[in-house]
Amino acid sequence: MAKIMKPKELAEFLRLTRETVCKLAAEGKLPGFKIGRSWRFDLDEVLKRIGEAQCNRSGGSSVA
C-alpha cells in the first residue's frame, strides 16, 4: 500500500522546508498530486524520482 504524505511530513523526511517541497512539486521536479488546494505525495514515487535523478547525475546505468 502506498505511503501518502502531506507536505510537512515529506519536508521533515527530506529535511527541507514545507515551502520548498511545494515549490518543487509545482515546478514538476517532485512527483505529487493535488487534492483541492492541498499537495499529497506518494513516498515510493518520491524516492524513485530521487534515485533516478542521482543515477542521471552520475551518468551510471543499472545492469539487470
C-alpha positions, -999 to +999 in steps of 0.1 A: +000+000+000+012+035-009+025+058+019+008+091+011+024+121+029+014+157+034+040+184+025+050+189+061+057+152+066+077+149+034+096+181+042+106+166+076+116+133+059+137+151+032+150+177+057+136+205+036+110+233+043+074+227+035+076+257+011+105+241-008+086+208-011+055+226-025+076+247-049+095+217-063+061+199-068+046+229-086+077+230-109+073+193-116+106+184-100+090+164-073+061+140-080+029+149-063-007+155-068-033+180-055-065+173-037-082+206-039-055+231-030-035+206-009-005+187-021+000+150-014+030+128-021+035+091-026+067+083-007+076+055-031+073+078-061+094+105-045+122+081-036+121+066-071+124+101-086+153+110-063+170+077-073+166+084-110+180+119-106+210+106-087+216+080-114+213+105-142+238+129-124+264+102-120+260+090-156+256+055-144+232+029-155+219-001-138+225-035-153+198-061-149 
